[in-house]
Amino acid sequence: MRARLAILLAQQTVLLRAIVMQNKPPEMLALSPKGTVPVLVLEEKSKKIVIDESLDIMLWALKLNDPENLLYSQDADALAQMLQVINENDEDFKPKLEQYKRAKRFHGNDEEQCRLLCEPFIQRLEHRLAQDEFLMGPTPSLLDYALLPFIRQFSRVNRQLYLQGPYTHLQRWLNHHLQSRLFSKAMLKYPLWLDNYDECIFGI
């Protein structure tokens, strides 16, 4: 989702091949053997360049064009600060979130313990959003869109507990994004490429 968001925000256009992870095309695995999505393939001077990390795709798109100044270019330290929090999300919070989701799905007796492991990161975001409307300041940033898919997942694991939790600023922030046209556009489902080998145009 975050790669799609960045492509839309950067006003870029790509050919999209939608797949399901249970049926990975050989063409994709040949380009990116690790077998995860998204995979962006660029052709420069008859040479293929593969970018297969969502954050790297976000940075590629926004360095091409950043009309909403999501990289906070006026602040020399902003990008490093954003990448630090994104790394914390990807390396620490995301695995704990997966444990929490799994515990809920399989009715594990450690669901509450798994949720509590997620809480410190969520609390730090709540603290940030108590200071400003968005995670880096008064306007959206790369950080907001890079974290959005994972905070959305957290909010859906145990909806009642999330809504009853002391996260009024986070709830406002998440609702703002989920109700936007941008989010609806990023979440649009496309025909599966392996069904008819039709490529769809995505972006702008």
C-alpha positions as CSV (number, residue, x, y, z in Angstrom):
1,M,0.0,0.0,0.0
2,R,2.7,2.5,0.9
3,A,4.4,2.1,-2.5
4,R,1.1,2.8,-4.2
5,L,0.5,5.8,-2.0
6,A,3.9,7.3,-2.9
7,I,3.5,6.8,-6.6
8,L,0.1,8.6,-6.5
9,L,1.5,11.4,-4.3
10,A,4.5,11.8,-6.6
11,Q,2.2,11.9,-9.6
12,Q,4.0,9.1,-11.4
13,T,2.5,6.4,-13.7
14,V,3.5,2.8,-13.8
15,L,2.2,-0.4,-15.4
16,L,0.7,-2.6,-12.7
17,R,0.6,-6.3,-12.6
18,A,-1.7,-7.4,-9.7
19,I,-0.9,-10.8,-8.2
20,V,-1.8,-13.0,-5.2
21,M,1.0,-14.2,-3.1
22,Q,-0.2,-17.8,-3.4
23,N,0.4,-17.7,-7.1
24,K,3.6,-15.8,-7.8
25,P,4.5,-15.4,-11.5
26,P,7.8,-16.9,-12.6
27,E,8.6,-13.5,-14.3
28,M,8.4,-11.8,-10.9
29,L,10.6,-14.4,-9.1
30,A,13.2,-14.2,-11.9
31,L,13.5,-10.4,-11.2
32,S,13.2,-10.6,-7.4
33,P,13.9,-14.1,-6.0
34,K,12.9,-13.1,-2.5
35,G,9.3,-13.3,-3.7
36,T,7.8,-10.4,-1.9
37,V,5.8,-7.5,-3.2
38,P,6.0,-4.7,-4.3
39,V,8.5,-5.1,-7.1
40,L,9.2,-2.1,-9.3
41,V,11.1,-2.6,-12.6
42,L,12.7,0.3,-14.3
43,E,14.3,0.3,-17.7
44,E,17.2,2.7,-18.2
45,K,19.4,2.5,-21.3
46,S,18.1,-1.0,-22.1
47,K,19.1,-2.1,-18.6
48,K,16.6,-3.3,-16.0
49,I,16.8,-1.9,-12.5
50,V,14.7,-3.7,-9.8
51,I,13.5,-2.0,-6.6
52,D,11.8,-4.6,-4.4
53,E,11.5,-2.7,-1.1
54,S,8.4,-0.6,-0.5
55,L,10.3,2.2,1.3
56,D,12.9,2.3,-1.6
57,I,10.0,2.7,-4.1
58,M,8.6,5.5,-2.0
59,L,11.9,7.3,-2.0
60,W,12.4,6.7,-5.7
61,A,9.0,8.3,-6.5
62,L,9.3,11.3,-4.1
63,K,12.8,12.1,-5.2
64,L,11.4,12.3,-8.8
65,N,8.6,14.6,-7.8
66,D,7.4,15.8,-4.4
67,P,4.7,18.4,-4.9
68,E,3.4,18.1,-1.3
69,N,6.9,18.3,0.2
70,L,6.5,15.0,2.0
71,L,10.3,14.8,2.4
72,Y,10.3,18.2,4.3
73,S,13.1,19.5,2.1
74,Q,13.4,22.7,4.0
75,D,14.7,20.7,7.0
76,A,18.1,19.1,6.5
77,D,17.6,16.6,9.3
78,A,14.0,15.7,8.6
79,L,14.6,12.7,6.2
80,A,17.0,11.1,8.6
81,Q,14.5,11.5,11.5
82,M,11.8,9.9,9.3
83,L,13.9,7.0,8.2
84,Q,14.9,6.3,11.9
85,V,11.2,6.0,12.9
86,I,10.4,4.0,9.7
87,N,13.2,1.6,10.5
88,E,11.9,1.2,14.1
89,N,8.4,0.4,12.6
90,D,9.8,-2.1,10.1
91,E,12.3,-3.8,12.3
92,D,10.7,-3.8,15.7
93,F,7.0,-2.9,15.6
94,K,6.0,-4.8,12.5
95,P,7.2,-8.3,13.8
96,K,5.3,-7.6,17.1
97,L,2.2,-6.6,15.1
98,E,2.4,-9.9,13.2
99,Q,2.5,-11.8,16.5
100,Y,-0.5,-9.8,17.8
101,K,-2.5,-10.5,14.6
102,R,-1.6,-14.2,14.7
103,A,-2.6,-14.4,18.4
104,K,-6.0,-12.9,17.6
105,R,-6.6,-15.0,14.5
106,F,-5.8,-18.3,16.2
107,H,-7.4,-17.3,19.6
108,G,-4.0,-17.6,21.4
109,N,-3.9,-17.1,25.1
110,D,-1.1,-14.6,24.6
111,E,-3.1,-12.0,22.6
112,E,-3.1,-9.4,25.4
113,Q,0.7,-9.9,25.9
114,C,1.3,-9.4,22.2
115,R,-0.8,-6.3,22.2
116,L,1.1,-4.8,25.1
117,L,4.4,-5.4,23.1
118,C,3.0,-3.1,20.4
119,E,1.9,-0.4,22.8
120,P,5.2,1.5,23.3
121,F,5.5,2.3,19.6
122,I,1.9,3.3,19.4
123,Q,2.3,5.5,22.5
124,R,5.2,7.3,20.9
125,L,3.1,8.1,17.8
126,E,0.3,9.3,20.0
127,H,2.7,11.7,21.7
128,R,3.9,13.0,18.4
129,L,0.3,13.6,17.2
130,A,-0.5,15.4,20.4
131,Q,2.1,18.0,19.4
132,D,1.2,18.3,15.7
133,E,-1.6,17.3,13.3
134,F,0.8,14.9,11.5
135,L,3.8,12.8,12.6
136,M,6.5,15.3,11.5
137,G,4.6,18.6,11.8
138,P,1.6,20.5,10.5
139,T,1.6,18.8,7.1
140,P,1.9,15.2,6.0
141,S,5.2,13.6,5.4
142,L,6.8,10.4,4.1
143,L,6.6,9.2,7.7
144,D,2.8,9.4,7.8
145,Y,2.4,7.4,4.6
146,A,5.1,4.8,5.4
147,L,3.5,4.0,8.7
148,L,-0.2,4.2,7.6
149,P,-0.6,0.6,6.5
150,F,0.7,-0.8,9.7
151,I,-1.3,1.5,12.1
152,R,-4.4,0.6,10.1
153,Q,-3.6,-3.1,10.6
154,F,-3.1,-2.5,14.4
155,S,-6.4,-0.7,14.6
156,R,-8.2,-3.7,13.1
157,V,-6.8,-6.6,15.2
158,N,-9.0,-5.8,18.2
159,R,-11.3,-3.0,17.0
160,Q,-13.1,-2.5,20.3
161,L,-9.9,-2.3,22.4
162,Y,-8.4,0.2,19.9
163,L,-11.4,2.4,20.0
164,Q,-11.5,2.3,23.8
165,G,-7.8,3.0,24.1
166,P,-6.3,6.4,25.0
167,Y,-5.3,7.2,21.4
168,T,-7.6,10.1,20.4
169,H,-4.9,11.8,18.4
170,L,-3.9,8.6,16.6
171,Q,-7.5,7.8,15.9
172,R,-8.1,11.2,14.4
173,W,-4.9,10.9,12.3
174,L,-5.9,7.4,11.0
175,N,-9.5,8.4,10.2
176,H,-8.2,11.4,8.3
177,H,-6.1,9.1,6.0
178,L,-8.6,6.3,5.7
179,Q,-11.4,8.7,4.6
180,S,-9.3,10.4,1.9
181,R,-9.7,9.9,-1.8
182,L,-6.0,9.1,-2.0
183,F,-6.4,6.1,0.2
184,S,-9.5,4.9,-1.8
185,K,-7.5,5.2,-5.0
186,A,-4.5,3.3,-3.5
187,M,-6.7,0.5,-2.3
188,L,-8.5,0.0,-5.6
189,K,-8.4,-3.7,-6.7
190,Y,-7.2,-4.5,-10.2
191,P,-7.7,-7.7,-12.3
192,L,-5.1,-10.3,-11.6
193,W,-2.3,-10.3,-14.2
194,L,-2.1,-14.0,-14.4
195,D,-5.8,-14.3,-15.4
196,N,-5.5,-12.6,-18.8
197,Y,-2.0,-11.0,-18.8
198,D,-3.5,-7.6,-19.0
199,E,-1.4,-4.7,-17.6
200,C,-3.2,-1.8,-15.9
201,I,-2.0,1.7,-15.8
202,F,-1.7,3.0,-12.2
203,G,-1.0,6.5,-11.1
204,I,-2.0,10.1,-11.6
